[in-house]
Amino acid sequence: MALYLKDPEADRLARELAVMERVSIIEAVTRALAERHKTLADACEAKRKNVDELLEKIRKRPILDPC
């Protein structure tokens, strides 16, 4: 399967990555995208966990003025 990248910089990076990893351009791009996807998903999950922990702390605080 051919991969056509209109952006010369993207094409250059994809080709260099493929050479460095000794894989096809498709494989190099797929791996790079998967790695970036995982990085962003992990960061999103960490933020979600932090928000959940903060909400739990807020829920545990006593209500001082119920009005």
PDB file with SEQRES, HELIX, SHEET and CRYST1 records, atoms N, CA, C and O in Angstrom:
SEQRES   1 A   67  MET ALA LEU TYR LEU LYS ASP PRO GLU ALA ASP ARG LEU          
SEQRES   2 A   67  ALA ARG GLU LEU ALA VAL MET GLU ARG VAL SER ILE ILE          
SEQRES   3 A   67  GLU ALA VAL THR ARG ALA LEU ALA GLU ARG HIS LYS THR          
SEQRES   4 A   67  LEU ALA ASP ALA CYS GLU ALA LYS ARG LYS ASN VAL ASP          
SEQRES   5 A   67  GLU LEU LEU GLU LYS ILE ARG LYS ARG PRO ILE LEU ASP          
SEQRES   6 A   67  PRO CYS                                                      
HELIX    1 AA1 PRO A    8  GLU A   21  1                                  14    
HELIX    2 AA2 ILE A   25  LYS A   60  1                                  36    
CRYST1    1.000    1.000    1.000  90.00  90.00  90.00 P 1           1          
ATOM      1  N   MET A   1       0.845  -1.175   0.000  1.00  0.00           N  
ATOM      2  CA  MET A   1       0.000   0.000   0.000  1.00  0.00           C  
ATOM      3  C   MET A   1       0.892   1.241   0.000  1.00  0.00           C  
ATOM      4  O   MET A   1       1.852   1.317   0.768  1.00  0.00           O  
ATOM      5  N   ALA A   2       0.583   2.196  -0.846  1.00  0.00           N  
ATOM      6  CA  ALA A   2       1.370   3.419  -0.938  1.00  0.00           C  
ATOM      7  C   ALA A   2       0.830   4.460   0.034  1.00  0.00           C  
ATOM      8  O   ALA A   2      -0.362   4.501   0.338  1.00  0.00           O  
ATOM      9  N   LEU A   3       1.731   5.287   0.502  1.00  0.00           N  
ATOM     10  CA  LEU A   3       1.348   6.389   1.383  1.00  0.00           C  
ATOM     11  C   LEU A   3       1.824   7.669   0.724  1.00  0.00           C  
ATOM     12  O   LEU A   3       3.014   7.825   0.449  1.00  0.00           O  
ATOM     13  N   TYR A   4       0.899   8.590   0.470  1.00  0.00           N  
ATOM     14  CA  TYR A   4       1.261   9.856  -0.149  1.00  0.00           C  
ATOM     15  C   TYR A   4       1.052  10.959   0.867  1.00  0.00           C  
ATOM     16  O   TYR A   4      -0.063  11.171   1.345  1.00  0.00           O  
ATOM     17  N   LEU A   5       2.112  11.652   1.195  1.00  0.00           N  
ATOM     18  CA  LEU A   5       2.039  12.779   2.114  1.00  0.00           C  
ATOM     19  C   LEU A   5       2.307  14.054   1.324  1.00  0.00           C  
ATOM     20  O   LEU A   5       3.377  14.207   0.734  1.00  0.00           O  
ATOM     21  N   LYS A   6       1.349  14.959   1.310  1.00  0.00           N  
ATOM     22  CA  LYS A   6       1.497  16.201   0.548  1.00  0.00           C  
ATOM     23  C   LYS A   6       2.549  17.117   1.167  1.00  0.00           C  
ATOM     24  O   LYS A   6       3.253  17.834   0.455  1.00  0.00           O  
ATOM     25  N   ASP A   7       2.651  17.091   2.466  1.00  0.00           N  
ATOM     26  CA  ASP A   7       3.597  17.955   3.172  1.00  0.00           C  
ATOM     27  C   ASP A   7       5.005  17.371   3.058  1.00  0.00           C  
ATOM     28  O   ASP A   7       5.250  16.261   3.530  1.00  0.00           O  
ATOM     29  N   PRO A   8       5.926  18.100   2.442  1.00  0.00           N  
ATOM     30  CA  PRO A   8       7.290  17.580   2.272  1.00  0.00           C  
ATOM     31  C   PRO A   8       7.977  17.250   3.600  1.00  0.00           C  
ATOM     32  O   PRO A   8       8.725  16.276   3.682  1.00  0.00           O  
ATOM     33  N   GLU A   9       7.733  18.041   4.620  1.00  0.00           N  
ATOM     34  CA  GLU A   9       8.344  17.780   5.930  1.00  0.00           C  
ATOM     35  C   GLU A   9       7.808  16.485   6.534  1.00  0.00           C  
ATOM     36  O   GLU A   9       8.571  15.690   7.081  1.00  0.00           O  
ATOM     37  N   ALA A  10       6.500  16.276   6.433  1.00  0.00           N  
ATOM     38  CA  ALA A  10       5.905  15.038   6.943  1.00  0.00           C  
ATOM     39  C   ALA A  10       6.450  13.834   6.179  1.00  0.00           C  
ATOM     40  O   ALA A  10       6.745  12.796   6.770  1.00  0.00           O  
ATOM     41  N   ASP A  11       6.578  13.978   4.880  1.00  0.00           N  
ATOM     42  CA  ASP A  11       7.115  12.893   4.055  1.00  0.00           C  
ATOM     43  C   ASP A  11       8.558  12.584   4.446  1.00  0.00           C  
ATOM     44  O   ASP A  11       8.937  11.421   4.579  1.00  0.00           O  
ATOM     45  N   ARG A  12       9.351  13.625   4.626  1.00  0.00           N  
ATOM     46  CA  ARG A  12      10.751  13.439   5.008  1.00  0.00           C  
ATOM     47  C   ARG A  12      10.862  12.740   6.355  1.00  0.00           C  
ATOM     48  O   ARG A  12      11.639  11.798   6.511  1.00  0.00           O  
ATOM     49  N   LEU A  13      10.083  13.204   7.326  1.00  0.00           N  
ATOM     50  CA  LEU A  13      10.123  12.595   8.656  1.00  0.00           C  
ATOM     51  C   LEU A  13       9.686  11.135   8.620  1.00  0.00           C  
ATOM     52  O   LEU A  13      10.291  10.284   9.271  1.00  0.00           O  
ATOM     53  N   ALA A  14       8.642  10.852   7.865  1.00  0.00           N  
ATOM     54  CA  ALA A  14       8.157   9.470   7.761  1.00  0.00           C  
ATOM     55  C   ALA A  14       9.223   8.566   7.153  1.00  0.00           C  
ATOM     56  O   ALA A  14       9.442   7.449   7.621  1.00  0.00           O  
ATOM     57  N   ARG A  15       9.874   9.049   6.122  1.00  0.00           N  
ATOM     58  CA  ARG A  15      10.918   8.254   5.469  1.00  0.00           C  
ATOM     59  C   ARG A  15      12.122   8.042   6.389  1.00  0.00           C  
ATOM     60  O   ARG A  15      12.671   6.942   6.459  1.00  0.00           O  
ATOM     61  N   GLU A  16      12.527   9.099   7.093  1.00  0.00           N  
ATOM     62  CA  GLU A  16      13.661   8.972   8.017  1.00  0.00           C  
ATOM     63  C   GLU A  16      13.338   7.993   9.140  1.00  0.00           C  
ATOM     64  O   GLU A  16      14.169   7.166   9.515  1.00  0.00           O  
ATOM     65  N   LEU A  17      12.136   8.094   9.664  1.00  0.00           N  
ATOM     66  CA  LEU A  17      11.721   7.195  10.741  1.00  0.00           C  
ATOM     67  C   LEU A  17      11.713   5.746  10.256  1.00  0.00           C  
ATOM     68  O   LEU A  17      12.146   4.840  10.969  1.00  0.00           O  
ATOM     69  N   ALA A  18      11.224   5.542   9.056  1.00  0.00           N  
ATOM     70  CA  ALA A  18      11.195   4.187   8.487  1.00  0.00           C  
ATOM     71  C   ALA A  18      12.605   3.625   8.349  1.00  0.00           C  
ATOM     72  O   ALA A  18      12.840   2.451   8.634  1.00  0.00           O  
ATOM     73  N   VAL A  19      13.530   4.452   7.917  1.00  0.00           N  
ATOM     74  CA  VAL A  19      14.920   4.001   7.778  1.00  0.00           C  
ATOM     75  C   VAL A  19      15.509   3.682   9.149  1.00  0.00           C  
ATOM     76  O   VAL A  19      16.149   2.647   9.328  1.00  0.00           O  
ATOM     77  N   MET A  20      15.290   4.576  10.116  1.00  0.00           N  
ATOM     78  CA  MET A  20      15.844   4.360  11.457  1.00  0.00           C  
ATOM     79  C   MET A  20      15.299   3.097  12.111  1.00  0.00           C  
ATOM     80  O   MET A  20      16.025   2.381  12.801  1.00  0.00           O  
ATOM     81  N   GLU A  21      14.006   2.827  11.887  1.00  0.00           N  
ATOM     82  CA  GLU A  21      13.380   1.648  12.492  1.00  0.00           C  
ATOM     83  C   GLU A  21      13.503   0.409  11.610  1.00  0.00           C  
ATOM     84  O   GLU A  21      13.149  -0.695  12.024  1.00  0.00           O  
ATOM     85  N   ARG A  22      14.003   0.598  10.405  1.00  0.00           N  
ATOM     86  CA  ARG A  22      14.143  -0.500   9.441  1.00  0.00           C  
ATOM     87  C   ARG A  22      12.814  -1.198   9.166  1.00  0.00           C  
ATOM     88  O   ARG A  22      12.711  -2.425   9.181  1.00  0.00           O  
ATOM     89  N   VAL A  23      11.803  -0.370   8.914  1.00  0.00           N  
ATOM     90  CA  VAL A  23      10.465  -0.871   8.580  1.00  0.00           C  
ATOM     91  C   VAL A  23       9.949  -0.072   7.392  1.00  0.00           C  
ATOM     92  O   VAL A  23      10.593   0.872   6.932  1.00  0.00           O  
ATOM     93  N   SER A  24       8.778  -0.465   6.903  1.00  0.00           N  
ATOM     94  CA  SER A  24       8.159   0.285   5.807  1.00  0.00           C  
ATOM     95  C   SER A  24       7.682   1.646   6.320  1.00  0.00           C  
ATOM     96  O   SER A  24       7.548   1.864   7.524  1.00  0.00           O  
ATOM     97  N   ILE A  25       7.435   2.537   5.391  1.00  0.00           N  
ATOM     98  CA  ILE A  25       6.929   3.865   5.771  1.00  0.00           C  
ATOM     99  C   ILE A  25       5.580   3.723   6.465  1.00  0.00           C  
ATOM    100  O   ILE A  25       5.319   4.388   7.467  1.00  0.00           O  
ATOM    101  N   ILE A  26       4.725   2.856   5.932  1.00  0.00           N  
ATOM    102  CA  ILE A  26       3.408   2.626   6.548  1.00  0.00           C  
ATOM    103  C   ILE A  26       3.573   2.157   7.992  1.00  0.00           C  
ATOM    104  O   ILE A  26       2.899   2.658   8.892  1.00  0.00           O  
ATOM    105  N   GLU A  27       4.462   1.203   8.208  1.00  0.00           N  
ATOM    106  CA  GLU A  27       4.685   0.673   9.560  1.00  0.00           C  
ATOM    107  C   GLU A  27       5.241   1.756  10.477  1.00  0.00           C  
ATOM    108  O   GLU A  27       4.824   1.863  11.631  1.00  0.00           O  
ATOM    109  N   ALA A  28       6.167   2.552   9.982  1.00  0.00           N  
ATOM    110  CA  ALA A  28       6.753   3.620  10.796  1.00  0.00           C  
ATOM    111  C   ALA A  28       5.699   4.643  11.196  1.00  0.00           C  
ATOM    112  O   ALA A  28       5.644   5.069  12.350  1.00  0.00           O  
ATOM    113  N   VAL A  29       4.865   5.036  10.239  1.00  0.00           N  
ATOM    114  CA  VAL A  29       3.813   6.016  10.523  1.00  0.00           C  
ATOM    115  C   VAL A  29       2.784   5.421  11.479  1.00  0.00           C  
ATOM    116  O   VAL A  29       2.341   6.093  12.409  1.00  0.00           O  
ATOM    117  N   THR A  30       2.405   4.176  11.258  1.00  0.00           N  
ATOM    118  CA  THR A  30       1.435   3.513  12.136  1.00  0.00           C  
ATOM    119  C   THR A  30       1.959   3.437  13.562  1.00  0.00           C  
ATOM    120  O   THR A  30       1.231   3.733  14.508  1.00  0.00           O  
ATOM    121  N   ARG A  31       3.209   3.046  13.720  1.00  0.00           N  
ATOM    122  CA  ARG A  31       3.806   2.964  15.056  1.00  0.00           C  
ATOM    123  C   ARG A  31       3.865   4.340  15.718  1.00  0.00           C  
ATOM    124  O   ARG A  31       3.552   4.482  16.900  1.00  0.00           O  
ATOM    125  N   ALA A  32       4.266   5.347  14.950  1.00  0.00           N  
ATOM    126  CA  ALA A  32       4.363   6.700  15.502  1.00  0.00           C  
ATOM    127  C   ALA A  32       2.995   7.209  15.944  1.00  0.00           C  
ATOM    128  O   ALA A  32       2.863   7.813  17.009  1.00  0.00           O  
ATOM    129  N   LEU A  33       1.989   6.962  15.125  1.00  0.00           N  
ATOM    130  CA  LEU A  33       0.633   7.386  15.483  1.00  0.00           C  
ATOM    131  C   LEU A  33       0.122   6.634  16.706  1.00  0.00           C  
ATOM    132  O   LEU A  33      -0.504   7.229  17.583  1.00  0.00           O  
ATOM    133  N   ALA A  34       0.383   5.344  16.770  1.00  0.00           N  
ATOM    134  CA  ALA A  34      -0.056   4.548  17.921  1.00  0.00           C  
ATOM    135  C   ALA A  34       0.627   5.021  19.200  1.00  0.00           C  
ATOM    136  O   ALA A  34      -0.004   5.114  20.253  1.00  0.00           O  
ATOM    137  N   GLU A  35       1.918   5.318  19.102  1.00  0.00           N  
ATOM    138  CA  GLU A  35       2.659   5.794  20.270  1.00  0.00           C  
ATOM    139  C   GLU A  35       2.120   7.142  20.746  1.00  0.00           C  
ATOM    140  O   GLU A  35       1.931   7.353  21.944  1.00  0.00           O  
ATOM    141  N   ARG A  36       1.876   8.045  19.809  1.00  0.00           N  
ATOM    142  CA  ARG A  36       1.342   9.368  20.166  1.00  0.00           C  
ATOM    143  C   ARG A  36      -0.061   9.235  20.743  1.00  0.00           C  
ATOM    144  O   ARG A  36      -0.403   9.912  21.713  1.00  0.00           O  
ATOM    145  N   HIS A  37      -0.863   8.374  20.158  1.00  0.00           N  
ATOM    146  CA  HIS A  37      -2.222   8.143  20.653  1.00  0.00           C  
ATOM    147  C   HIS A  37      -2.184   7.651  22.094  1.00  0.00           C  
ATOM    148  O   HIS A  37      -2.944   8.131  22.934  1.00  0.00           O  
ATOM    149  N   LYS A  38      -1.301   6.697  22.383  1.00  0.00           N  
ATOM    150  CA  LYS A  38      -1.184   6.162  23.736  1.00  0.00           C  
ATOM    151  C   LYS A  38      -0.721   7.237  24.708  1.00  0.00           C  
ATOM    152  O   LYS A  38      -1.226   7.322  25.828  1.00  0.00           O  
ATOM    153  N   THR A  39       0.235   8.057  24.289  1.00  0.00           N  
ATOM    154  CA  THR A  39       0.731   9.134  25.143  1.00  0.00           C  
ATOM    155  C   THR A  39      -0.395  10.091  25.512  1.00  0.00           C  
ATOM    156  O   THR A  39      -0.550  10.457  26.677  1.00  0.00           O  
ATOM    157  N   LEU A  40      -1.179  10.494  24.520  1.00  0.00           N  
ATOM    158  CA  LEU A  40      -2.282  11.417  24.776  1.00  0.00           C  
ATOM    159  C   LEU A  40      -3.384  10.768  25.604  1.00  0.00           C  
ATOM    160  O   LEU A  40      -3.955  11.410  26.486  1.00  0.00           O  
ATOM    161  N   ALA A  41      -3.687   9.508  25.330  1.00  0.00           N  
ATOM    162  CA  ALA A  41      -4.715   8.797  26.093  1.00  0.00           C  
ATOM    163  C   ALA A  41      -4.290   8.648  27.550  1.00  0.00           C  
ATOM    164  O   ALA A  41      -5.106   8.816  28.456  1.00  0.00           O  
ATOM    165  N   ASP A  42      -3.016   8.332  27.778  1.00  0.00           N  
ATOM    166  CA  ASP A  42      -2.510   8.208  29.149  1.00  0.00           C  
ATOM    167  C   ASP A  42      -2.573   9.542  29.877  1.00  0.00           C  
ATOM    168  O   ASP A  42      -2.938   9.592  31.051  1.00  0.00           O  
ATOM    169  N   ALA A  43      -2.219  10.624  29.189  1.00  0.00           N  
ATOM    170  CA  ALA A  43      -2.270  11.957  29.797  1.00  0.00           C  
ATOM    171  C   ALA A  43      -3.707  12.332  30.134  1.00  0.00           C  
ATOM    172  O   ALA A  43      -3.974  12.911  31.187  1.00  0.00           O  
ATOM    173  N   CYS A  44      -4.619  12.003  29.245  1.00  0.00           N  
ATOM    174  CA  CYS A  44      -6.035  12.285  29.476  1.00  0.00           C  
ATOM    175  C   CYS A  44      -6.540  11.503  30.685  1.00  0.00           C  
ATOM    176  O   CYS A  44      -7.264  12.045  31.521  1.00  0.00           O  
ATOM    177  N   GLU A  45      -6.164  10.251  30.775  1.00  0.00           N  
ATOM    178  CA  GLU A  45      -6.573   9.412  31.904  1.00  0.00           C  
ATOM    179  C   GLU A  45      -6.001   9.951  33.209  1.00  0.00           C  
ATOM    180  O   GLU A  45      -6.688   9.942  34.231  1.00  0.00           O  
ATOM    181  N   ALA A  46      -4.765  10.415  33.193  1.00  0.00           N  
ATOM    182  CA  ALA A  46      -4.147  10.972  34.399  1.00  0.00           C  
ATOM    183  C   ALA A  46      -4.888  12.232  34.843  1.00  0.00           C  
ATOM    184  O   ALA A  46      -5.119  12.428  36.036  1.00  0.00           O  
ATOM    185  N   LYS A  47      -5.260  13.077  33.896  1.00  0.00           N  
ATOM    186  CA  LYS A  47      -6.022  14.288  34.231  1.00  0.00           C  
ATOM    187  C   LYS A  47      -7.380  13.916  34.809  1.00  0.00           C  
ATOM    188  O   LYS A  47      -7.831  14.508  35.789  1.00  0.00           O  
ATOM    189  N   ARG A  48      -8.027  12.933  34.194  1.00  0.00           N  
ATOM    190  CA  ARG A  48      -9.335  12.486  34.669  1.00  0.00           C  
ATOM    191  C   ARG A  48      -9.226  11.961  36.100  1.00  0.00           C  
ATOM    192  O   ARG A  48     -10.089  12.231  36.935  1.00  0.00           O  
ATOM    193  N   LYS A  49      -8.166  11.216  36.373  1.00  0.00           N  
ATOM    194  CA  LYS A  49      -7.954  10.679  37.713  1.00  0.00           C  
ATOM    195  C   LYS A  49      -7.748  11.814  38.711  1.00  0.00           C  
ATOM    196  O   LYS A  49      -8.284  11.771  39.819  1.00  0.00           O  
ATOM    197  N   ASN A  50      -6.975  12.828  38.327  1.00  0.00           N  
ATOM    198  CA  ASN A  50      -6.750  13.969  39.212  1.00  0.00           C  
ATOM    199  C   ASN A  50      -8.048  14.701  39.515  1.00  0.00           C  
ATOM    200  O   ASN A  50      -8.286  15.102  40.654  1.00  0.00           O  
ATOM    201  N   VAL A  51      -8.881  14.876  38.509  1.00  0.00           N  
ATOM    202  CA  VAL A  51     -10.173  15.538  38.709  1.00  0.00           C  
ATOM    203  C   VAL A  51     -11.048  14.702  39.632  1.00  0.00           C  
ATOM    204  O   VAL A  51     -11.690  15.244  40.531  1.00  0.00           O  
ATOM    205  N   ASP A  52     -11.082  13.395  39.422  1.00  0.00           N  
ATOM    206  CA  ASP A  52     -11.876  12.514  40.282  1.00  0.00           C  
ATOM    207  C   ASP A  52     -11.407  12.583  41.730  1.00  0.00           C  
ATOM    208  O   ASP A  52     -12.227  12.613  42.648  1.00  0.00           O  
ATOM    209  N   GLU A  53     -10.087  12.608  41.939  1.00  0.00           N  
ATOM    210  CA  GLU A  53      -9.547  12.701  43.296  1.00  0.00           C  
ATOM    211  C   GLU A  53      -9.915  14.037  43.935  1.00  0.00           C  
ATOM    212  O   GLU A  53     -10.262  14.087  45.115  1.00  0.00           O  
ATOM    213  N   LEU A  54      -9.842  15.109  43.167  1.00  0.00           N  
ATOM    214  CA  LEU A  54     -10.214  16.422  43.682  1.00  0.00           C  
ATOM    215  C   LEU A  54     -11.697  16.464  44.040  1.00  0.00           C  
ATOM    216  O   LEU A  54     -12.069  16.994  45.087  1.00  0.00           O  
ATOM    217  N   LEU A  55     -12.534  15.914  43.184  1.00  0.00           N  
ATOM    218  CA  LEU A  55     -13.970  15.880  43.472  1.00  0.00           C  
ATOM    219  C   LEU A  55     -14.265  15.073  44.730  1.00  0.00           C  
ATOM    220  O   LEU A  55     -15.134  15.444  45.519  1.00  0.00           O  
ATOM    221  N   GLU A  56     -13.554  13.983  44.918  1.00  0.00           N  
ATOM    222  CA  GLU A  56     -13.748  13.164  46.117  1.00  0.00           C  
ATOM    223  C   GLU A  56     -13.367  13.948  47.369  1.00  0.00           C  
ATOM    224  O   GLU A  56     -14.059  13.867  48.384  1.00  0.00           O  
ATOM    225  N   LYS A  57     -12.282  14.701  47.307  1.00  0.00           N  
ATOM    226  CA  LYS A  57     -11.880  15.535  48.450  1.00  0.00           C  
ATOM    227  C   LYS A  57     -12.938  16.584  48.753  1.00  0.00           C  
ATOM    228  O   LYS A  57     -13.242  16.853  49.915  1.00  0.00           O  
ATOM    229  N   ILE A  58     -13.495  17.172  47.704  1.00  0.00           N  
ATOM    230  CA  ILE A  58     -14.530  18.190  47.887  1.00  0.00           C  
ATOM    231  C   ILE A  58     -15.777  17.568  48.500  1.00  0.00           C  
ATOM    232  O   ILE A  58     -16.390  18.163  49.386  1.00  0.00           O  
ATOM    233  N   ARG A  59     -16.160  16.385  48.043  1.00  0.00           N  
ATOM    234  CA  ARG A  59     -17.350  15.715  48.582  1.00  0.00           C  
ATOM    235  C   ARG A  59     -17.199  15.390  50.065  1.00  0.00           C  
ATOM    236  O   ARG A  59     -18.185  15.391  50.803  1.00  0.00           O  
ATOM    237  N   LYS A  60     -15.984  15.116  50.502  1.00  0.00           N  
ATOM    238  CA  LYS A  60     -15.744  14.738  51.896  1.00  0.00           C  
ATOM    239  C   LYS A  60     -15.719  15.933  52.841  1.00  0.00           C  
ATOM    240  O   LYS A  60     -15.803  15.763  54.057  1.00  0.00           O  
ATOM    241  N   ARG A  61     -15.606  17.126  52.300  1.00  0.00           N  
ATOM    242  CA  ARG A  61     -15.554  18.315  53.161  1.00  0.00           C  
ATOM    243  C   ARG A  61     -16.932  18.555  53.772  1.00  0.00           C  
ATOM    244  O   ARG A  61     -17.953  18.323  53.124  1.00  0.00           O  
ATOM    245  N   PRO A  62     -16.956  19.016  55.008  1.00  0.00           N  
ATOM    246  CA  PRO A  62     -18.247  19.285  55.647  1.00  0.00           C  
ATOM    247  C   PRO A  62     -18.921  20.517  55.034  1.00  0.00           C  
ATOM    248  O   PRO A  62     -18.262  21.449  54.576  1.00  0.00           O  
ATOM    249  N   ILE A  63     -20.239  20.487  55.043  1.00  0.00           N  
ATOM    250  CA  ILE A  63     -21.006  21.642  54.579  1.00  0.00           C  
ATOM    251  C   ILE A  63     -21.161  22.571  55.770  1.00  0.00           C  
ATOM    252  O   ILE A  63     -21.780  22.203  56.769  1.00  0.00           O  
ATOM    253  N   LEU A  64     -20.606  23.770  55.674  1.00  0.00           N  
ATOM    254  CA  LEU A  64     -20.625  24.708  56.792  1.00  0.00           C  
ATOM    255  C   LEU A  64     -21.878  25.563  56.805  1.00  0.00           C  
ATOM    256  O   LEU A  64     -22.358  25.926  57.879  1.00  0.00           O  
ATOM    257  N   ASP A  65     -22.415  25.893  55.651  1.00  0.00           N  
ATOM    258  CA  ASP A  65     -23.618  26.714  55.570  1.00  0.00           C  
ATOM    259  C   ASP A  65     -24.539  26.096  54.527  1.00  0.00           C  
ATOM    260  O   ASP A  65     -24.366  26.339  53.332  1.00  0.00           O  
ATOM    261  N   PRO A  66     -25.508  25.305  54.953  1.00  0.00           N  
ATOM    262  CA  PRO A  66     -26.357  24.594  54.005  1.00  0.00           C  
ATOM    263  C   PRO A  66     -27.297  25.500  53.211  1.00  0.00           C  
ATOM    264  O   PRO A  66     -27.918  25.033  52.256  1.00  0.00           O  
ATOM    265  N   CYS A  67     -27.420  26.758  53.568  1.00  0.00           N  
ATOM    266  CA  CYS A  67     -28.351  27.651  52.853  1.00  0.00           C  
ATOM    267  C   CYS A  67     -27.810  28.147  51.603  1.00  0.00           C  
ATOM    268  O   CYS A  67     -28.477  28.905  50.899  1.00  0.00           O  
TER     269      CYS A  67                                                      
END                                                                             
